[in-house]
Amino acid sequence: MLPGSFEHAVHHLFEHEIDLGGFAARYRNDRNGAPAYPPRMLFQVILCAYARGVVSSRGIERLCREHVTFIALCGDTAPHFTTLAAFVSELGDEAARLFAQVLYLCDRQGLIGREMFAIDGGKLRANASKTKSGTRADFQRQADKLETAAQRMLERHRDNDRLPVEPDLAEKARQRIASMQKEASELRQWLADHPSDRKGSKGGIRKSNRTDPDSAKMATGKGVIQGFTGVAAVDARHQVIIEAQAHGTGSEQELLLPVVRAMQTQATPETLYTADAGYHSEANLRMLAEEGISALIADNGMRQRDERFKGQGKHKQTESPPVH
């Protein structure tokens, strides 16, 4: 790895600065199983791949087999994509503690200025089906409908037992009945596990998703998706990310105050917060004023009033940007 490169910096930090002691409890190689891949190596490989825009576990595995830098990072062990995917999915709270360590190191190097924090976000697709979204009442109706339909099919199937029926058709009918009964059972179990509906910021009912309960339906330039609103805040001095979270709501307005409050440990009384028009609302401005927080939030009419934005329409994209 070339000194001065991003990969060299990541390697140095994970080998000499970052404490990964919290991961040691996961592995018991002295008792059973094959030797585990070192978490330090997996972190280096994954972060360097992310920095290149490679986020899929199969893509990272390919880099470890074909790219000389990643072959060096993984020690020519070429971890399987299932190992990489499992490692990322099981990070949990350890990821937040790792993020805190990185912030501390950046602050120690004088990379965080605290003069201004800029907030922005975007929509992220979830690995969840839109058709599995609804309220408890919606799921209750679906379960009732499935159970009724399955019972009718079962009765019809019993009546047809006296008649000559093609074996293939009879088997397909049995499979369909079993599928409907299974779906109804899953709905009943979900209702039992979730005794109340999710609440929105204004107290209304927010739809839940059975495949990813934390996600939400949200409108984008390419239609409605099931996903999250990812919000990040960066420090103005060197664009260091000091806060980043994925939220199960499509409304950016309701996320401004939670993000600002999450950054209070990094801020000073003079820190200025900035955000675009998506975060502008009367309620947000009132809360910022009441808490004495300095902020510049663009409003929806700012560009129309500013002479510098005359003729901006000719620069607009003819197609919507892709949703990540």
LOVEXDREN-493957 format. One record per residue (C-alpha): residue in three letters; x, y, z. Coordinates in pm, 1 decimal. Example, Ala and Ser with C-alpha at 12.3 -4.5 7.8 and 13.67 -1.06 7.14 Angstrom:
2
{residu = ala c1 = 1230.0 c2 = -450.0 c3 = 780.0}
{residu = ser c1 = 1367.0 c2 = -106.0 c3 = 714.0}
***
This chain:
324
{residu = met c1 = 0.0 c2 = 0.0 c3 = 0.0}
{residu = leu c1 = 131.1 c2 = 340.6 c3 = -96.2}
{residu = pro c1 = 203.1 c2 = 578.9 c3 = 194.4}
{residu = gly c1 = -35.3 c2 = 873.4 c3 = 176.3}
{residu = ser c1 = -314.4 c2 = 671.8 c3 = 15.8}
{residu = phe c1 = -654.6 c2 = 622.4 c3 = 176.7}
{residu = glu c1 = -593.8 c2 = 249.0 c3 = 207.8}
{residu = his c1 = -262.7 c2 = 309.1 c3 = 386.4}
{residu = ala c1 = -431.6 c2 = 547.5 c3 = 632.9}
{residu = val c1 = -711.2 c2 = 298.6 c3 = 707.1}
{residu = his c1 = -457.7 c2 = 18.7 c3 = 757.0}
{residu = his c1 = -250.0 c2 = 229.7 c3 = 997.5}
{residu = leu c1 = -551.4 c2 = 336.7 c3 = 1203.5}
{residu = phe c1 = -689.2 c2 = -13.8 c3 = 1246.0}
{residu = glu c1 = -349.9 c2 = -164.0 c3 = 1324.9}
{residu = his c1 = -228.3 c2 = 103.6 c3 = 1567.7}
{residu = glu c1 = -508.1 c2 = 333.9 c3 = 1688.1}
{residu = ile c1 = -856.6 c2 = 181.2 c3 = 1690.1}
{residu = asp c1 = -956.2 c2 = -53.0 c3 = 1972.7}
{residu = leu c1 = -1162.9 c2 = -351.4 c3 = 1854.8}
{residu = gly c1 = -1164.7 c2 = -531.6 c3 = 2188.6}
{residu = gly c1 = -1544.9 c2 = -539.7 c3 = 2183.8}
{residu = phe c1 = -1533.9 c2 = -786.8 c3 = 1895.6}
{residu = ala c1 = -1313.6 c2 = -1039.9 c3 = 2075.0}
{residu = ala c1 = -1605.6 c2 = -1185.9 c3 = 2271.2}
{residu = arg c1 = -1769.2 c2 = -1301.2 c3 = 1947.9}
{residu = tyr c1 = -1501.6 c2 = -1557.4 c3 = 1871.0}
{residu = arg c1 = -1415.7 c2 = -1876.6 c3 = 2059.3}
{residu = asn c1 = -1153.8 c2 = -2035.6 c3 = 1836.8}
{residu = asp c1 = -996.4 c2 = -2217.3 c3 = 2130.9}
{residu = arg c1 = -1313.2 c2 = -2423.9 c3 = 2174.6}
{residu = asn c1 = -1463.6 c2 = -2499.2 c3 = 1837.3}
{residu = gly c1 = -1485.6 c2 = -2401.4 c3 = 1472.1}
{residu = ala c1 = -1238.6 c2 = -2285.5 c3 = 1213.5}
{residu = pro c1 = -1016.2 c2 = -1983.9 c3 = 1284.1}
{residu = ala c1 = -1216.2 c2 = -1664.1 c3 = 1236.4}
{residu = tyr c1 = -1113.6 c2 = -1384.2 c3 = 1003.6}
{residu = pro c1 = -962.0 c2 = -1099.4 c3 = 1209.7}
{residu = pro c1 = -1215.5 c2 = -814.9 c3 = 1251.7}
{residu = arg c1 = -936.8 c2 = -563.9 c3 = 1181.6}
{residu = met c1 = -883.1 c2 = -715.1 c3 = 838.6}
{residu = leu c1 = -1255.1 c2 = -730.6 c3 = 758.4}
{residu = phe c1 = -1304.4 c2 = -367.9 c3 = 859.7}
{residu = gln c1 = -1015.4 c2 = -251.5 c3 = 643.0}
{residu = val c1 = -1141.2 c2 = -442.2 c3 = 340.3}
{residu = ile c1 = -1502.0 c2 = -326.6 c3 = 379.8}
{residu = leu c1 = -1426.9 c2 = 41.6 c3 = 444.5}
{residu = cys c1 = -1180.1 c2 = 66.6 c3 = 157.1}
{residu = ala c1 = -1433.6 c2 = -99.2 c3 = -73.8}
{residu = tyr c1 = -1707.2 c2 = 139.8 c3 = 38.9}
{residu = ala c1 = -1473.9 c2 = 431.7 c3 = -34.4}
{residu = arg c1 = -1451.7 c2 = 306.4 c3 = -394.6}
{residu = gly c1 = -1829.4 c2 = 280.8 c3 = -423.1}
{residu = val c1 = -1834.8 c2 = -99.3 c3 = -395.9}
{residu = val c1 = -2101.7 c2 = -180.7 c3 = -137.2}
{residu = ser c1 = -2215.6 c2 = -533.4 c3 = -228.1}
{residu = ser c1 = -2055.9 c2 = -827.9 c3 = -49.4}
{residu = arg c1 = -2001.5 c2 = -1009.2 c3 = -380.6}
{residu = gly c1 = -1826.3 c2 = -703.6 c3 = -523.2}
{residu = ile c1 = -1598.9 c2 = -682.0 c3 = -219.3}
{residu = glu c1 = -1515.6 c2 = -1052.2 c3 = -248.3}
{residu = arg c1 = -1418.4 c2 = -994.4 c3 = -612.1}
{residu = leu c1 = -1185.8 c2 = -709.1 c3 = -512.1}
{residu = cys c1 = -1015.7 c2 = -937.9 c3 = -258.4}
{residu = arg c1 = -945.7 c2 = -1189.3 c3 = -536.1}
{residu = glu c1 = -851.9 c2 = -954.7 c3 = -820.8}
{residu = his c1 = -729.0 c2 = -615.5 c3 = -688.7}
{residu = val c1 = -371.8 c2 = -605.6 c3 = -558.8}
{residu = thr c1 = -448.6 c2 = -347.4 c3 = -286.6}
{residu = phe c1 = -730.7 c2 = -557.9 c3 = -145.2}
{residu = ile c1 = -525.4 c2 = -875.9 c3 = -176.4}
{residu = ala c1 = -271.2 c2 = -702.5 c3 = 49.3}
{residu = leu c1 = -538.5 c2 = -578.5 c3 = 291.5}
{residu = cys c1 = -689.2 c2 = -925.2 c3 = 338.9}
{residu = gly c1 = -352.0 c2 = -1103.7 c3 = 340.7}
{residu = asp c1 = -453.8 c2 = -1303.4 c3 = 32.5}
{residu = thr c1 = -724.4 c2 = -1483.6 c3 = 232.6}
{residu = ala c1 = -1011.0 c2 = -1374.1 c3 = 1.8}
{residu = pro c1 = -1300.9 c2 = -1392.5 c3 = 250.8}
{residu = his c1 = -1624.4 c2 = -1532.5 c3 = 106.0}
{residu = phe c1 = -1906.1 c2 = -1287.0 c3 = 37.4}
{residu = thr c1 = -2125.9 c2 = -1457.8 c3 = 298.7}
{residu = thr c1 = -1858.7 c2 = -1388.1 c3 = 561.9}
{residu = leu c1 = -1847.7 c2 = -1021.2 c3 = 462.9}
{residu = ala c1 = -2227.4 c2 = -987.0 c3 = 458.8}
{residu = ala c1 = -2266.4 c2 = -1156.0 c3 = 797.1}
{residu = phe c1 = -1996.2 c2 = -937.4 c3 = 952.6}
{residu = val c1 = -2167.0 c2 = -615.5 c3 = 837.9}
{residu = ser c1 = -2516.3 c2 = -728.1 c3 = 937.2}
{residu = glu c1 = -2403.6 c2 = -827.6 c3 = 1287.7}
{residu = leu c1 = -2216.7 c2 = -507.1 c3 = 1374.7}
{residu = gly c1 = -2504.7 c2 = -358.2 c3 = 1574.6}
{residu = asp c1 = -2404.8 c2 = -113.8 c3 = 1848.3}
{residu = glu c1 = -2035.6 c2 = -186.4 c3 = 1788.8}
{residu = ala c1 = -2058.4 c2 = 25.7 c3 = 1473.0}
{residu = ala c1 = -2159.6 c2 = 330.5 c3 = 1679.7}
{residu = arg c1 = -1868.4 c2 = 277.8 c3 = 1920.2}
{residu = leu c1 = -1629.3 c2 = 246.6 c3 = 1627.4}
{residu = phe c1 = -1769.5 c2 = 568.8 c3 = 1478.5}
{residu = ala c1 = -1709.0 c2 = 745.4 c3 = 1811.5}
{residu = gln c1 = -1345.0 c2 = 631.5 c3 = 1811.8}
{residu = val c1 = -1293.2 c2 = 763.3 c3 = 1459.0}
{residu = leu c1 = -1444.7 c2 = 1098.6 c3 = 1558.0}
{residu = tyr c1 = -1210.8 c2 = 1116.4 c3 = 1857.4}
{residu = leu c1 = -908.8 c2 = 1050.9 c3 = 1635.1}
{residu = cys c1 = -1021.7 c2 = 1316.3 c3 = 1386.0}
{residu = asp c1 = -1069.5 c2 = 1567.3 c3 = 1667.8}
{residu = arg c1 = -726.4 c2 = 1483.6 c3 = 1811.2}
{residu = gln c1 = -574.6 c2 = 1564.0 c3 = 1471.5}
{residu = gly c1 = -752.5 c2 = 1901.6 c3 = 1462.9}
{residu = leu c1 = -980.4 c2 = 1804.9 c3 = 1175.0}
{residu = ile c1 = -1305.5 c2 = 1919.8 c3 = 1340.9}
{residu = gly c1 = -1350.7 c2 = 2297.3 c3 = 1353.0}
{residu = arg c1 = -1697.5 c2 = 2323.8 c3 = 1513.0}
{residu = glu c1 = -1764.3 c2 = 2658.6 c3 = 1343.4}
{residu = met c1 = -2038.8 c2 = 2519.7 c3 = 1117.8}
{residu = phe c1 = -2221.6 c2 = 2188.2 c3 = 1084.3}
{residu = ala c1 = -2408.7 c2 = 2124.0 c3 = 756.7}
{residu = ile c1 = -2704.4 c2 = 1883.1 c3 = 753.6}
{residu = asp c1 = -2839.7 c2 = 1700.8 c3 = 448.4}
{residu = gly c1 = -2997.1 c2 = 1368.8 c3 = 361.4}
{residu = gly c1 = -3132.9 c2 = 1137.3 c3 = 96.3}
{residu = lys c1 = -3365.0 c2 = 843.3 c3 = 43.8}
{residu = leu c1 = -3226.3 c2 = 489.7 c3 = 83.2}
{residu = arg c1 = -3402.4 c2 = 177.1 c3 = -40.9}
{residu = ala c1 = -3471.5 c2 = -93.4 c3 = 215.9}
{residu = asn c1 = -3454.7 c2 = -464.2 c3 = 147.3}
{residu = ala c1 = -3828.9 c2 = -483.6 c3 = 204.1}
{residu = ser c1 = -4147.5 c2 = -524.9 c3 = 3.0}
{residu = lys c1 = -4389.7 c2 = -234.0 c3 = -30.9}
{residu = thr c1 = -4677.2 c2 = -482.4 c3 = -44.6}
{residu = lys c1 = -4597.7 c2 = -589.2 c3 = 312.1}
{residu = ser c1 = -4679.1 c2 = -240.4 c3 = 446.9}
{residu = gly c1 = -4993.2 c2 = -141.8 c3 = 634.1}
{residu = thr c1 = -5155.3 c2 = -62.4 c3 = 966.0}
{residu = arg c1 = -5268.9 c2 = -323.0 c3 = 1218.3}
{residu = ala c1 = -5621.5 c2 = -286.4 c3 = 1080.0}
{residu = asp c1 = -5490.8 c2 = -355.0 c3 = 727.5}
{residu = phe c1 = -5309.5 c2 = -669.7 c3 = 839.7}
{residu = gln c1 = -5614.3 c2 = -784.2 c3 = 1037.0}
{residu = arg c1 = -5831.4 c2 = -757.1 c3 = 724.7}
{residu = gln c1 = -5569.9 c2 = -939.8 c3 = 515.9}
{residu = ala c1 = -5552.3 c2 = -1225.3 c3 = 767.1}
{residu = asp c1 = -5932.0 c2 = -1255.7 c3 = 781.2}
{residu = lys c1 = -5954.2 c2 = -1254.4 c3 = 401.7}
{residu = leu c1 = -5684.3 c2 = -1519.6 c3 = 362.3}
{residu = glu c1 = -5836.2 c2 = -1747.0 c3 = 624.2}
{residu = thr c1 = -6181.4 c2 = -1716.5 c3 = 466.9}
{residu = ala c1 = -6046.8 c2 = -1786.6 c3 = 118.1}
{residu = ala c1 = -5841.4 c2 = -2083.0 c3 = 240.9}
{residu = gln c1 = -6144.8 c2 = -2229.6 c3 = 418.7}
{residu = arg c1 = -6359.7 c2 = -2197.3 c3 = 105.6}
{residu = met c1 = -6093.1 c2 = -2361.6 c3 = -108.1}
{residu = leu c1 = -6057.1 c2 = -2640.3 c3 = 147.2}
{residu = glu c1 = -6432.3 c2 = -2706.4 c3 = 146.7}
{residu = arg c1 = -6440.9 c2 = -2706.6 c3 = -232.8}
{residu = his c1 = -6142.2 c2 = -2940.8 c3 = -238.7}
{residu = arg c1 = -6322.4 c2 = -3184.2 c3 = -5.3}
{residu = asp c1 = -6633.9 c2 = -3174.0 c3 = -222.1}
{residu = asn c1 = -6421.6 c2 = -3252.1 c3 = -527.0}
{residu = asp c1 = -6265.6 c2 = -3553.3 c3 = -355.9}
{residu = arg c1 = -6566.8 c2 = -3756.4 c3 = -469.6}
{residu = leu c1 = -6504.0 c2 = -3658.3 c3 = -831.9}
{residu = pro c1 = -6219.8 c2 = -3762.9 c3 = -1062.4}
{residu = val c1 = -5967.6 c2 = -3476.5 c3 = -1053.8}
{residu = glu c1 = -5631.4 c2 = -3459.1 c3 = -1227.5}
{residu = pro c1 = -5351.8 c2 = -3524.3 c3 = -972.1}
{residu = asp c1 = -5160.3 c2 = -3211.1 c3 = -1075.7}
{residu = leu c1 = -5462.2 c2 = -2985.9 c3 = -1019.5}
{residu = ala c1 = -5533.8 c2 = -3142.0 c3 = -681.7}
{residu = glu c1 = -5171.5 c2 = -3091.9 c3 = -571.1}
{residu = lys c1 = -5170.7 c2 = -2729.5 c3 = -688.2}
{residu = ala c1 = -5490.1 c2 = -2666.4 c3 = -491.9}
{residu = arg c1 = -5334.6 c2 = -2815.6 c3 = -176.9}
{residu = gln c1 = -5023.3 c2 = -2601.8 c3 = -219.9}
{residu = arg c1 = -5233.9 c2 = -2288.9 c3 = -265.4}
{residu = ile c1 = -5434.7 c2 = -2363.7 c3 = 49.3}
{residu = ala c1 = -5114.5 c2 = -2427.1 c3 = 248.3}
{residu = ser c1 = -4961.8 c2 = -2102.9 c3 = 119.6}
{residu = met c1 = -5266.1 c2 = -1897.0 c3 = 219.8}
{residu = gln c1 = -5280.3 c2 = -2057.8 c3 = 563.5}
{residu = lys c1 = -4910.5 c2 = -1988.9 c3 = 617.8}
{residu = glu c1 = -4948.1 c2 = -1624.2 c3 = 514.5}
{residu = ala c1 = -5246.3 c2 = -1581.2 c3 = 747.1}
{residu = ser c1 = -5050.0 c2 = -1741.9 c3 = 1032.1}
{residu = glu c1 = -4757.3 c2 = -1503.8 c3 = 975.3}
{residu = leu c1 = -4994.7 c2 = -1207.7 c3 = 981.6}
{residu = arg c1 = -5149.5 c2 = -1327.6 c3 = 1309.3}
{residu = gln c1 = -4803.4 c2 = -1372.4 c3 = 1461.4}
{residu = trp c1 = -4697.5 c2 = -1024.1 c3 = 1351.1}
{residu = leu c1 = -5011.3 c2 = -873.9 c3 = 1505.5}
{residu = ala c1 = -4938.1 c2 = -1056.7 c3 = 1830.8}
{residu = asp c1 = -4577.5 c2 = -932.4 c3 = 1833.8}
{residu = his c1 = -4679.9 c2 = -571.9 c3 = 1755.2}
{residu = pro c1 = -4978.7 c2 = -484.3 c3 = 1976.1}
{residu = ser c1 = -4990.4 c2 = -118.3 c3 = 1866.3}
{residu = asp c1 = -4943.9 c2 = 87.3 c3 = 1550.2}
{residu = arg c1 = -4642.7 c2 = 309.7 c3 = 1490.6}
{residu = lys c1 = -4709.9 c2 = 676.5 c3 = 1558.4}
{residu = gly c1 = -4605.1 c2 = 965.6 c3 = 1336.0}
{residu = ser c1 = -4461.0 c2 = 1297.0 c3 = 1455.1}
{residu = lys c1 = -4812.2 c2 = 1448.5 c3 = 1466.9}
{residu = gly c1 = -4966.4 c2 = 1156.6 c3 = 1652.9}
{residu = gly c1 = -5124.5 c2 = 987.7 c3 = 1352.0}
{residu = ile c1 = -5085.7 c2 = 621.8 c3 = 1259.2}
{residu = arg c1 = -4780.3 c2 = 538.2 c3 = 1050.4}
{residu = lys c1 = -4780.3 c2 = 224.8 c3 = 836.9}
{residu = ser c1 = -4551.1 c2 = -60.0 c3 = 942.4}
{residu = asn c1 = -4367.0 c2 = -303.5 c3 = 718.9}
{residu = arg c1 = -4360.6 c2 = -672.4 c3 = 808.7}
{residu = thr c1 = -4027.8 c2 = -747.4 c3 = 637.2}
{residu = asp c1 = -3848.8 c2 = -440.9 c3 = 780.9}
{residu = pro c1 = -4052.5 c2 = -279.7 c3 = 1062.5}
{residu = asp c1 = -3816.0 c2 = 17.9 c3 = 1089.9}
{residu = ser c1 = -3856.7 c2 = 125.4 c3 = 725.6}
{residu = ala c1 = -4131.0 c2 = 342.1 c3 = 575.5}
{residu = lys c1 = -4298.7 c2 = 418.4 c3 = 245.0}
{residu = met c1 = -4171.0 c2 = 743.0 c3 = 96.8}
{residu = ala c1 = -4207.1 c2 = 939.0 c3 = -225.4}
{residu = thr c1 = -3904.1 c2 = 997.3 c3 = -449.3}
{residu = gly c1 = -3845.5 c2 = 1136.6 c3 = -796.7}
{residu = lys c1 = -3886.6 c2 = 781.3 c3 = -926.4}
{residu = gly c1 = -4203.5 c2 = 694.8 c3 = -740.8}
{residu = val c1 = -4275.2 c2 = 544.4 c3 = -401.4}
{residu = ile c1 = -4013.3 c2 = 323.6 c3 = -234.1}
{residu = gln c1 = -3989.2 c2 = 130.2 c3 = 90.0}
{residu = gly c1 = -3686.5 c2 = 262.7 c3 = 269.2}
{residu = phe c1 = -3521.2 c2 = 509.0 c3 = 501.6}
{residu = thr c1 = -3419.3 c2 = 872.4 c3 = 506.9}
{residu = gly c1 = -3045.0 c2 = 883.2 c3 = 562.7}
{residu = val c1 = -2930.2 c2 = 1205.8 c3 = 730.0}
{residu = ala c1 = -2568.7 c2 = 1308.7 c3 = 778.2}
{residu = ala c1 = -2403.5 c2 = 1616.3 c3 = 926.1}
{residu = val c1 = -2053.0 c2 = 1729.9 c3 = 832.8}
{residu = asp c1 = -1811.9 c2 = 1976.4 c3 = 985.7}
{residu = ala c1 = -1718.0 c2 = 2264.2 c3 = 755.5}
{residu = arg c1 = -1340.6 c2 = 2254.8 c3 = 814.4}
{residu = his c1 = -1257.1 c2 = 1921.0 c3 = 647.0}
{residu = gln c1 = -1599.5 c2 = 1770.1 c3 = 570.4}
{residu = val c1 = -1568.1 c2 = 1515.6 c3 = 851.1}
{residu = ile c1 = -1900.0 c2 = 1336.3 c3 = 909.2}
{residu = ile c1 = -1989.8 c2 = 1386.0 c3 = 1275.0}
{residu = glu c1 = -2341.7 c2 = 1238.5 c3 = 1275.2}
{residu = ala c1 = -2513.7 c2 = 987.0 c3 = 1047.5}
{residu = gln c1 = -2832.8 c2 = 789.3 c3 = 1096.2}
{residu = ala c1 = -3101.0 c2 = 614.5 c3 = 890.4}
{residu = his c1 = -3455.5 c2 = 705.0 c3 = 994.1}
{residu = gly c1 = -3778.7 c2 = 522.3 c3 = 916.0}
{residu = thr c1 = -3969.0 c2 = 825.6 c3 = 790.2}
{residu = gly c1 = -3991.8 c2 = 1014.7 c3 = 463.0}
{residu = ser c1 = -4024.6 c2 = 1355.1 c3 = 630.8}
{residu = glu c1 = -3698.4 c2 = 1545.4 c3 = 664.6}
{residu = gln c1 = -3867.6 c2 = 1818.8 c3 = 868.2}
{residu = glu c1 = -3924.6 c2 = 1596.6 c3 = 1170.2}
{residu = leu c1 = -3557.9 c2 = 1487.6 c3 = 1167.4}
{residu = leu c1 = -3391.5 c2 = 1829.3 c3 = 1204.7}
{residu = leu c1 = -3420.3 c2 = 1861.4 c3 = 1582.2}
{residu = pro c1 = -3315.4 c2 = 1499.6 c3 = 1659.2}
{residu = val c1 = -3005.0 c2 = 1541.5 c3 = 1440.6}
{residu = val c1 = -2914.7 c2 = 1879.0 c3 = 1595.0}
{residu = arg c1 = -2955.6 c2 = 1743.2 c3 = 1947.1}
{residu = ala c1 = -2743.5 c2 = 1439.2 c3 = 1864.2}
{residu = met c1 = -2457.2 c2 = 1675.1 c3 = 1772.9}
{residu = gln c1 = -2467.8 c2 = 1884.2 c3 = 2089.4}
{residu = thr c1 = -2173.9 c2 = 1696.2 c3 = 2243.6}
{residu = gln c1 = -1960.3 c2 = 1801.0 c3 = 1945.2}
{residu = ala c1 = -2087.4 c2 = 2158.9 c3 = 1920.9}
{residu = thr c1 = -1994.6 c2 = 2481.1 c3 = 2098.3}
{residu = pro c1 = -2232.6 c2 = 2768.8 c3 = 2186.0}
{residu = glu c1 = -2108.8 c2 = 2945.9 c3 = 1869.9}
{residu = thr c1 = -2161.0 c2 = 2654.1 c3 = 1629.8}
{residu = leu c1 = -2382.1 c2 = 2742.1 c3 = 1332.1}
{residu = tyr c1 = -2608.3 c2 = 2476.2 c3 = 1179.5}
{residu = thr c1 = -2716.2 c2 = 2487.9 c3 = 815.0}
{residu = ala c1 = -2977.9 c2 = 2284.5 c3 = 627.4}
{residu = asp c1 = -3172.7 c2 = 2304.6 c3 = 301.9}
{residu = ala c1 = -3542.0 c2 = 2379.2 c3 = 247.4}
{residu = gly c1 = -3644.5 c2 = 2020.7 c3 = 317.4}
{residu = tyr c1 = -3588.1 c2 = 2088.0 c3 = 687.9}
{residu = his c1 = -3771.2 c2 = 2422.4 c3 = 696.4}
{residu = ser c1 = -4088.6 c2 = 2445.9 c3 = 902.4}
{residu = glu c1 = -4237.5 c2 = 2691.6 c3 = 1148.2}
{residu = ala c1 = -4218.9 c2 = 2433.4 c3 = 1426.2}
{residu = asn c1 = -3847.8 c2 = 2371.8 c3 = 1363.2}
{residu = leu c1 = -3766.4 c2 = 2742.9 c3 = 1360.6}
{residu = arg c1 = -3958.1 c2 = 2792.8 c3 = 1684.4}
{residu = met c1 = -3777.3 c2 = 2506.7 c3 = 1858.6}
{residu = leu c1 = -3435.8 c2 = 2627.6 c3 = 1741.7}
{residu = ala c1 = -3513.2 c2 = 2974.7 c3 = 1876.0}
{residu = glu c1 = -3640.4 c2 = 2840.2 c3 = 2208.7}
{residu = glu c1 = -3325.6 c2 = 2631.3 c3 = 2257.0}
{residu = gly c1 = -3094.6 c2 = 2917.0 c3 = 2154.9}
{residu = ile c1 = -2943.7 c2 = 2726.5 c3 = 1861.3}
{residu = ser c1 = -2794.7 c2 = 2933.3 c3 = 1577.3}
{residu = ala c1 = -2908.5 c2 = 2797.3 c3 = 1242.1}
{residu = leu c1 = -2958.6 c2 = 2895.5 c3 = 878.3}
{residu = ile c1 = -3245.2 c2 = 2699.2 c3 = 719.8}
{residu = ala c1 = -3336.8 c2 = 2777.5 c3 = 359.5}
{residu = asp c1 = -3707.9 c2 = 2827.2 c3 = 291.0}
{residu = asn c1 = -3897.0 c2 = 2704.2 c3 = -14.5}
{residu = gly c1 = -3913.1 c2 = 3048.6 c3 = -174.9}
{residu = met c1 = -3546.1 c2 = 3141.3 c3 = -136.6}
{residu = arg c1 = -3442.5 c2 = 3067.7 c3 = -495.4}
{residu = gln c1 = -3740.2 c2 = 3254.3 c3 = -639.5}
{residu = arg c1 = -3637.8 c2 = 3568.9 c3 = -449.8}
{residu = asp c1 = -3266.8 c2 = 3550.1 c3 = -529.6}
{residu = glu c1 = -3164.2 c2 = 3721.0 c3 = -856.1}
{residu = arg c1 = -2867.3 c2 = 3487.2 c3 = -889.2}
{residu = phe c1 = -3100.1 c2 = 3194.6 c3 = -957.6}
{residu = lys c1 = -3275.1 c2 = 3347.7 c3 = -1258.7}
{residu = gly c1 = -3284.3 c2 = 3102.3 c3 = -1547.6}
{residu = gln c1 = -3193.7 c2 = 2807.7 c3 = -1326.5}
{residu = gly c1 = -3451.0 c2 = 2590.3 c3 = -1503.3}
{residu = lys c1 = -3221.6 c2 = 2528.3 c3 = -1799.9}
{residu = his c1 = -2974.3 c2 = 2350.2 c3 = -1572.0}
{residu = lys c1 = -3226.3 c2 = 2102.5 c3 = -1430.1}
{residu = gln c1 = -3185.4 c2 = 1733.4 c3 = -1505.4}
{residu = thr c1 = -3426.6 c2 = 1592.9 c3 = -1760.1}
{residu = glu c1 = -3434.4 c2 = 1262.8 c3 = -1568.7}
{residu = ser c1 = -3463.0 c2 = 1197.2 c3 = -1198.2}
{residu = pro c1 = -3138.9 c2 = 1098.6 c3 = -1021.7}
{residu = pro c1 = -3110.6 c2 = 733.7 c3 = -917.0}
{residu = val c1 = -3225.1 c2 = 631.0 c3 = -570.3}
{residu = his c1 = -2948.0 c2 = 453.3 c3 = -376.2}
***
